[in-house]
Amino acid sequence: MTDIFLNQEDPVIFAKCPKCSKSGIGSKVGNYYGKAFTERRWKRSPVCENCETPLVVMFEIERD
């Protein structure tokens, strides 16, 4: 198996809009608007590009 190492510029936080089901710039999966963020970008409190609602975390990939 190949080891994969993530750096600070890799998106590791996956978030969704709790309100919006439009596709926008992110990706439409099922019935929500979602996008991946780096830790630095997530600290800026991103909002949905469609409806301006604050995004919520779905899951986060841990870095070693």
C-alpha positions as CSV (number, residue, x, y, z in Angstrom):
1,M,0.0,0.0,0.0
2,T,1.2,3.5,-0.8
3,D,1.4,6.1,2.0
4,I,-0.4,9.4,1.3
5,F,0.7,12.5,3.2
6,L,-1.5,15.6,3.3
7,N,0.0,19.1,3.6
8,Q,-1.5,22.4,4.8
9,E,-2.9,23.2,1.4
10,D,-5.0,20.0,1.0
11,P,-8.7,20.3,1.7
12,V,-9.5,18.1,4.7
13,I,-12.8,19.6,6.0
14,F,-15.9,18.7,4.1
15,A,-18.9,20.9,4.8
16,K,-22.4,21.4,3.6
17,C,-25.1,24.0,3.6
18,P,-27.9,23.0,6.0
19,K,-30.4,25.0,3.9
20,C,-29.5,25.0,0.2
21,S,-29.9,22.3,-2.4
22,K,-28.5,24.3,-5.4
23,S,-25.3,23.1,-7.0
24,G,-23.3,26.4,-7.4
25,I,-19.5,26.1,-7.5
26,G,-19.3,23.1,-5.1
27,S,-20.8,19.8,-5.9
28,K,-24.4,18.6,-5.7
29,V,-24.5,15.2,-3.9
30,G,-27.9,13.9,-3.1
31,N,-29.8,16.9,-1.9
32,Y,-27.3,19.3,-0.4
33,Y,-24.7,21.9,-1.5
34,G,-21.2,20.8,-0.3
35,K,-17.6,21.8,-0.7
36,A,-14.1,20.9,0.8
37,F,-11.9,23.4,2.6
38,T,-8.4,23.7,4.0
39,E,-8.1,24.3,7.7
40,R,-7.0,27.9,7.1
41,R,-10.0,28.6,4.8
42,W,-12.4,26.9,7.3
43,K,-11.3,29.2,10.1
44,R,-12.6,32.1,8.1
45,S,-16.2,30.8,8.6
46,P,-17.3,30.2,5.0
47,V,-20.8,30.6,3.9
48,C,-22.9,29.0,1.1
49,E,-22.2,30.7,-2.2
50,N,-25.9,30.3,-3.1
51,C,-27.8,31.5,0.0
52,E,-25.1,33.0,2.4
53,T,-26.0,30.5,5.1
54,P,-23.0,29.4,7.3
55,L,-21.7,25.9,6.3
56,V,-21.6,23.0,8.8
57,V,-19.0,20.3,8.9
58,M,-19.9,16.8,7.6
59,F,-16.5,15.2,8.3
60,E,-12.8,16.0,8.6
61,I,-9.8,14.0,7.5
62,E,-7.1,13.9,10.1
63,R,-3.5,14.6,9.2
64,D,-0.6,12.9,10.8
